[in-house]
Amino acid sequence: MKKSTITPLREKLSEVYDLRAALALLEWDEEVYMPPKGATARGQQRATVSALVHRLMTSPEMGRLLDSAEADAGLSENDKILVCETRYDFEKARKLPESFVQRFAEAQSQAYQSWTKAREESSFARFHPQLQTLVHLAREKAEHVGYSGSPYNALLEEFERGMTTEQLTPLFAELSQRQTALIKRVGASSNLEEESWLHQIWDENAQWALSLRVLGDMGYDFEAGRQDKAVHPFTTNFGIHDVRVTTRISATQLFSCLSSAMHEGGHALYEQGFREEDARSPLAEAPSLGLHESQSRLWENMIGRSAAFWAYGLPLLRQFFPGQLDGIPMGHVYRSINRVRPSLIRVEADECTYNLHIILRFEIEAALLDGSLNVTDIPHLWNAKMKQYLGLVPPNHSLGCLQDIHWSHGAFGYFPAYALGNLYAAQLFEQIRRDLPSLWKDVQEGNFIPLLGWLRTNIHRVGRRMTAPQLIESVTGRPPEAAPYLRYLEEKFV
């Protein structure tokens, strides 16, 4: 009997993915529980494990296993895809020296701790040295990886495979023009008097309990995950059966905790939905961050901000906050959570203005990478672009250029995926509504199982068997486009 070529490759990949899970656990703990004085040691630990992951992934043995599997004519189609995706990851990883991977991981940990302090103190100067280091490392990474056109393209490839600055620039120009015009047409979509009921203190324990209830109703498996609190909400996984979410709570912001939980829940449902047989391999991953983001945006916005959802959600609000919503009609709640009002904070932005926050960050990142912008000048350019796109000027750095965690992770090229996620979500949602004619009735009743089942079948279980554009076209019959998202906004808000 011919010896399998795929089994030893899977075994080697399992080692890589086990180490990645250990690294993710170190990162999760750093943002959730680690005491501040642990930062130096944690940076060293992350650097060591990152180097081990890189060493295994780029080892001569991995190359030999790939060569052997690629020469095997008897592989199944599924195994051929696994080999192809592993080869892609192998070649990409080989372009980065192990010493660079170590330096980058240590710089990330130092920068995260610096960012948390800088954000608390609203001091860009405190974060400046670490951010400068990460920008230099990002440029170095681009040179190692290689690119054509803008060096930013090398970083985009990590998050949105095949996407380029040259493609995004005209797309974002169209979105900014259309969405700016839409904001002007909509104006203030809810009046202050109608929202006066929101100006109360909302018990934080009740907010937490409500978020857990809704996550459970969405289908999040608490036997395979948990929710915790973090400065900046995020989702991480250590395997299909250990997918964790975080949220944040404000006593004066009723919807913040719930919206964050639903957003991260969308990510987590994706991670919990991969095929068992794909575990510890590239196939148990999303093909792009934009597609991953489509799941969080779909749950947070297209479901969580719908009238049908609040037919289910308002009774829950009354249950968890007794007496605080007496006499408040569902229409007030629906309009409040869907108000259109330019704001300083991206994660709290309404659907009409959200992409403008992303475009601002994309333009700054691209300028940082091509050298036309110095790190020192970020606050000034940030404020100027906020004025240009949203008519607002941040009063301090915490509400401005220090609000996001991403740069402290060195995650340049990440932000565009948020806008692409909006586009993908809207295009998928049009198909969902065609395929599930009882969708809104189900949502009103708090029955999210049909929706989750559709996503499991059409998106989650596919993993990386297709690229994001291929998957979108396979499911909807059309390549990715902006029109469905613009239709969604105009139908909802105009």
C-alpha positions in Angstrom: 0.0 0.0 0.0 1.3 3.4 -1.0 2.4 5.5 1.9 0.3 8.7 2.5 2.0 12.0 1.7 -0.7 14.1 3.4 -0.6 12.5 6.8 3.0 13.7 7.7 2.2 17.1 6.3 -0.9 17.4 8.5 1.1 16.2 11.6 3.7 18.9 11.0 1.0 21.5 10.5 -0.6 20.5 13.7 2.6 21.3 15.6 2.6 24.8 13.9 -1.0 25.4 14.8 -0.6 24.2 18.4 2.2 26.7 18.9 0.1 29.4 17.3 -2.6 28.7 19.8 -0.1 29.0 22.6 1.0 32.4 21.2 -2.6 33.5 20.9 -3.2 32.5 24.6 -0.2 34.7 25.6 -1.7 37.6 23.6 -5.2 37.1 25.0 -3.9 37.0 28.6 -1.8 40.2 28.0 -5.0 42.1 27.0 -7.3 40.6 29.6 -5.6 39.6 32.8 -1.8 40.2 32.8 -0.5 42.6 35.4 1.4 45.6 34.0 4.8 44.5 35.4 4.6 41.4 33.3 5.0 43.3 30.1 8.8 42.8 29.6 8.7 39.1 30.2 5.6 38.7 28.1 7.3 40.5 25.2 10.2 38.0 25.5 7.8 35.0 25.7 5.9 36.2 22.6 9.1 36.7 20.7 10.4 33.2 21.6 7.1 31.4 20.6 6.7 33.5 17.4 10.2 32.5 16.4 9.4 28.8 17.1 6.3 29.1 14.9 8.2 30.7 12.1 11.0 28.1 12.4 8.6 25.2 12.1 6.6 26.8 9.3 9.7 27.5 7.2 11.7 24.4 8.1 13.4 22.3 5.3 11.2 19.5 6.5 8.1 21.4 5.8 9.4 22.2 2.3 10.2 18.5 1.7 6.7 17.4 2.9 5.1 20.0 0.6 7.2 18.8 -2.4 6.3 15.2 -1.7 2.5 16.0 -1.4 2.6 18.1 -4.5 4.1 15.2 -6.5 1.4 12.8 -5.3 -1.2 12.4 -8.1 -3.5 10.4 -5.8 -4.5 13.3 -3.5 -8.2 14.1 -3.1 -9.4 17.6 -4.2 -9.7 18.6 -0.5 -6.1 17.6 0.2 -4.9 19.4 -2.9 -6.4 22.6 -1.6 -4.7 22.0 1.8 -1.4 21.6 0.1 -1.9 24.7 -2.1 -2.8 26.9 0.9 0.1 25.5 3.0 2.5 26.3 0.1 1.2 29.8 0.0 1.8 30.3 3.7 5.2 28.6 3.5 6.5 30.8 0.8 5.1 33.9 2.4 6.7 33.0 5.8 10.1 32.1 4.2 10.4 35.7 3.1 10.7 36.9 6.7 13.9 36.2 8.6 13.4 34.6 12.0 15.3 37.5 13.6 12.8 39.9 12.2 9.8 37.8 13.5 11.3 37.9 17.0 12.0 41.7 16.9 8.5 42.4 15.6 6.8 40.2 18.3 8.8 41.9 21.1 8.1 45.4 19.7 4.3 44.6 19.5 4.2 43.7 23.2 6.1 46.8 24.2 3.9 49.0 22.0 0.7 47.6 23.4 1.7 48.4 26.9 2.8 51.9 25.8 -0.5 52.5 23.9 -2.6 51.6 26.9 -0.8 54.2 29.1 -0.8 56.8 26.3 -4.5 56.3 25.7 -5.2 56.7 29.4 -3.1 59.9 29.5 -4.1 61.2 26.1 -0.4 61.5 25.3 0.7 60.8 21.7 4.2 61.6 22.7 4.2 58.6 25.1 3.3 56.2 22.3 5.4 58.0 19.6 8.7 56.0 20.0 7.0 52.6 19.9 4.9 53.6 17.0 7.9 54.9 15.1 9.6 51.5 15.7 6.6 49.6 14.4 6.4 51.8 11.3 10.0 51.1 10.5 9.4 47.4 11.1 6.3 47.5 8.8 8.4 49.1 6.0 11.1 46.4 6.6 8.5 43.7 6.4 7.2 45.1 3.1 10.8 45.0 1.7 11.2 41.4 2.9 7.9 40.3 1.4 8.2 42.2 -1.8 5.6 44.3 -3.6 4.7 46.2 -6.8 3.3 49.7 -6.6 2.9 50.9 -3.0 4.8 49.2 -0.2 1.4 49.2 1.6 0.4 46.4 -0.8 2.7 44.0 0.9 0.8 44.5 4.2 -2.6 44.4 2.6 -1.8 41.0 1.3 -1.6 39.6 4.9 -5.2 40.6 5.6 -6.9 40.8 2.3 -5.2 38.5 -0.2 -4.9 40.0 -3.7 -6.1 43.4 -2.7 -4.0 46.5 -3.6 -3.9 50.2 -2.8 -4.6 50.8 -6.4 -7.9 48.9 -6.2 -8.9 50.4 -2.9 -8.2 54.1 -3.7 -11.0 54.4 -6.4 -13.4 52.2 -4.4 -12.9 54.3 -1.2 -13.3 57.5 -3.3 -16.7 56.3 -4.5 -17.7 55.2 -1.0 -16.6 58.5 0.6 -18.5 60.6 -2.0 -21.7 58.5 -1.9 -21.7 58.2 1.9 -20.9 61.9 2.5 -23.8 62.8 0.3 -26.1 60.3 2.1 -25.2 61.8 5.4 -26.2 65.3 4.2 -29.5 63.9 2.8 -30.3 62.0 6.0 -29.4 64.8 8.4 -30.0 64.2 12.1 -32.1 61.0 12.0 -33.3 61.2 15.5 -34.1 64.1 17.8 -32.6 64.7 21.2 -36.0 64.8 23.0 -36.8 61.3 21.7 -33.4 60.0 23.0 -33.7 61.6 26.4 -34.6 58.2 28.0 -31.0 57.0 27.1 -29.4 59.5 29.5 -29.6 57.2 32.5 -27.1 55.0 34.4 -27.3 51.5 33.1 -26.3 48.8 35.5 -23.1 47.2 34.3 -23.9 43.7 35.6 -27.2 43.8 33.8 -25.5 44.9 30.6 -23.1 41.9 31.0 -26.0 39.5 31.6 -27.9 40.8 28.6 -24.9 40.4 26.3 -24.5 36.8 27.5 -28.1 36.1 26.9 -28.0 37.5 23.3 -24.7 35.7 22.5 -26.3 32.4 23.6 -29.4 33.1 21.5 -27.2 33.8 18.5 -25.8 30.3 18.8 -22.4 31.0 20.5 -21.3 27.9 22.3 -20.2 28.8 25.8 -18.9 25.2 26.3 -16.4 26.2 23.5 -15.8 29.8 24.5 -16.2 32.6 27.1 -16.6 36.3 27.3 -14.3 38.7 29.1 -13.6 42.4 29.3 -10.8 44.3 27.5 -9.8 47.8 26.7 -10.6 47.2 23.0 -13.0 44.3 22.2 -11.6 41.5 20.2 -12.1 37.8 19.4 -9.4 35.1 19.5 -9.3 31.3 19.2 -7.1 28.5 20.4 -9.0 25.9 18.4 -12.5 25.3 17.1 -13.6 24.4 20.6 -12.0 27.4 22.4 -13.0 30.6 20.8 -13.1 33.6 23.2 -14.7 37.1 22.9 -14.2 40.3 24.8 -16.4 43.4 25.2 -16.3 46.6 27.2 -19.0 48.2 29.3 -19.9 51.9 30.0 -22.6 52.7 32.6 -23.7 55.6 30.4 -23.8 53.8 27.0 -26.6 51.3 26.9 -25.9 49.8 23.5 -22.1 49.7 23.6 -21.7 46.4 25.4 -24.4 44.6 23.5 -23.2 45.9 20.1 -19.6 44.9 20.8 -20.7 41.5 22.0 -22.8 40.9 18.9 -19.9 42.1 16.7 -17.4 39.8 18.4 -20.0 37.1 18.5 -20.2 37.2 14.7 -16.5 36.6 14.5 -16.6 33.8 17.1 -19.5 32.0 15.4 -17.3 31.9 12.3 -14.4 30.4 14.3 -16.7 27.8 16.0 -18.1 26.9 12.6 -15.1 25.4 10.8 -15.1 21.7 10.0 -13.8 19.4 12.6 -11.5 17.7 10.0 -9.9 21.0 9.2 -8.8 21.7 12.7 -5.1 22.6 13.2 -4.6 23.5 9.5 -5.0 26.5 7.1 -8.4 25.2 6.0 -9.9 26.2 9.4 -9.4 29.9 8.7 -11.2 32.6 6.9 -9.9 33.4 3.4 -9.6 37.1 4.3 -10.1 39.4 7.2 -12.7 41.3 5.1 -14.8 38.1 4.9 -14.3 37.5 8.6 -15.5 41.1 9.2 -18.5 40.5 7.1 -19.8 38.1 9.7 -19.4 40.6 12.6 -20.9 43.5 10.7 -23.8 41.3 9.6 -24.7 40.3 13.1 -24.0 43.7 14.7 -25.7 45.9 12.1 -28.0 44.1 9.7 -29.4 41.9 12.4 -28.7 43.9 15.6 -29.9 47.2 14.3 -33.0 45.9 12.5 -36.6 46.5 13.6 -37.1 42.8 13.8 -34.3 42.4 16.3 -35.7 45.0 18.6 -39.1 43.4 18.6 -37.2 40.6 20.3 -34.7 42.8 22.1 -36.9 45.4 23.7 -38.6 42.9 26.0 -35.1 41.8 27.1 -34.2 45.3 27.8 -37.2 45.7 30.0 -36.4 42.4 31.8 -32.8 43.3 32.5 -33.4 47.0 33.3 -36.8 47.0 35.1 -38.5 50.3 35.2 -36.0 52.2 33.1 -37.9 51.7 29.8 -41.4 52.1 31.0 -43.4 53.9 28.3 -40.6 53.8 25.8 -42.0 52.6 22.4 -40.0 50.2 20.2 -39.7 53.0 17.6 -37.7 55.2 20.0 -35.3 52.3 20.7 -34.9 51.5 17.0 -34.3 55.0 15.9 -31.9 55.6 18.8 -29.6 52.7 17.9 -29.8 53.7 14.2 -29.3 57.5 14.6 -27.0 59.1 12.0 -24.7 61.5 13.7 -21.0 61.9 13.0 -18.9 60.9 16.0 -15.3 60.8 17.0 -15.1 57.1 17.9 -15.0 54.5 15.1 -16.4 51.6 17.1 -19.4 53.7 18.1 -20.0 55.1 14.6 -23.3 54.7 12.8 -23.6 52.7 9.6 -23.6 55.8 7.4 -20.4 57.3 8.7 -18.4 54.1 9.7 -16.6 53.7 6.4 -15.4 57.3 6.5 -13.5 56.4 9.7 -11.9 53.5 7.8 -10.9 55.6 4.8 -9.2 58.2 7.0 -7.1 55.4 8.6 -6.3 53.8 5.2 -5.0 57.1 3.8 -2.8 57.7 6.9 -1.4 54.2 6.9 -0.6 54.3 3.2 1.2 57.6 3.6 3.2 56.2 6.6 4.4 53.3 4.5 5.4 55.2 1.4 7.2 57.8 3.5 5.2 60.8 2.7 4.0 61.1 6.3 6.1 61.2 9.4 4.8 59.6 12.6 5.2 63.0 14.4 2.6 64.5 12.0 -0.1 61.8 12.6 -2.2 63.8 15.1 -2.4 66.9 12.9 -3.3 64.9 9.8 -5.8 62.8 11.7 -7.6 65.9 13.0 -7.6 67.5 9.5 -9.1 64.4 7.9 -11.7 64.1 10.7 -12.7 67.6 9.9 -12.8 66.9 6.2 -14.8 63.7 6.3 -16.9 64.1 9.5 -16.9 67.8 10.3 -15.4 67.0 13.8 -12.1 67.8 15.5 -11.0 65.5 18.4 -10.4 67.5 21.6 -7.6 65.2 22.6 -5.6 62.3 21.3 -7.5 59.6 23.2 -10.6 60.5 21.2 -8.5 60.9 18.1 -5.4 59.0 16.8 -4.9 56.9 20.0 -8.4 55.4 20.1 -7.6 52.1 18.2 -5.5 49.2 19.3 -4.3 48.2 15.8 -1.2 50.2 15.4 0.1 49.0 18.8 -0.1 45.5 17.2 1.8 46.7 14.2 -1.3 45.7 12.2 -0.9 48.1 9.3 -3.1 47.1 6.4 -5.9 45.8 8.7 -8.3 48.7 8.7 -9.4 48.4 5.0 -10.9 45.0 5.8 -13.5 46.7 8.0 -14.9 48.6 5.0 -14.7 45.6 2.7 -16.5 43.6 5.4 -19.4 46.0 5.2 -19.6 45.5 1.4 -19.3 41.7 1.6 -21.9 41.6 4.4 -24.5 43.6 2.4 -24.0 41.4 -0.7 -24.4 38.2 1.3 -27.4 39.6 3.2 -29.3 40.2 0.0 -28.8 36.5 -0.8 -29.8 35.5 2.7 -33.0 37.4 2.5 -33.8 35.6 -0.8 -32.9 32.2 0.6 -34.6 32.7 4.0 -38.0 34.3 3.3 -39.0 33.9 7.0 -35.8 35.6 8.2 -37.4 38.7 9.8 -40.2 36.6 11.4 -37.5 34.3 12.9 -35.5 37.2 14.2 -38.6 38.8 15.8 -39.0 35.5 17.7 -35.4 35.4 18.8 -34.8 32.3 16.5 -31.4 32.8 14.9 -30.8 29.2 14.1 -31.9 29.3 10.4 -29.6 32.3 9.8 -26.7 30.6 11.6 -27.4 27.4 9.6 -27.2 29.4 6.3 -23.9 30.9 7.4 -22.5 27.6 8.5 -23.2 26.0 5.2 -22.3 28.8 2.8 -19.5 30.6 4.6 -18.1 29.0 7.8 -17.5 25.5 6.6 -15.9 26.6 3.4 -12.8 27.8 5.3 -10.0 28.7 2.9 -11.2 26.5 0.1 -12.0 29.6 -1.9 -10.7 33.1 -1.8 -13.0 35.8 -0.5 -14.0 37.1 -4.0 -14.5 33.5 -5.2 -16.7 32.7 -2.2 -18.8 35.9 -2.6 -19.4 35.2 -6.3 -20.1 31.5 -5.6 -22.8 32.4 -3.1 -24.4 35.5 -4.7 -23.7 34.9 -8.4 -21.8 38.2 -8.7 -18.2 39.3 -7.8 -17.8 41.6 -4.8 -19.3 45.1 -5.5 -20.2 48.2 -3.6 -23.8 48.5 -4.9 -25.5 46.2 -2.4 -24.1 48.1 0.6 -25.1 51.5 -0.9 -28.5 50.1 -1.6 -28.8 48.8 2.0 -27.9 52.2 3.4 -30.2 54.1 1.2 -33.2 51.8 1.7 -32.7 52.0 5.5 -31.9 55.6 6.0 -33.5 57.6 3.2 
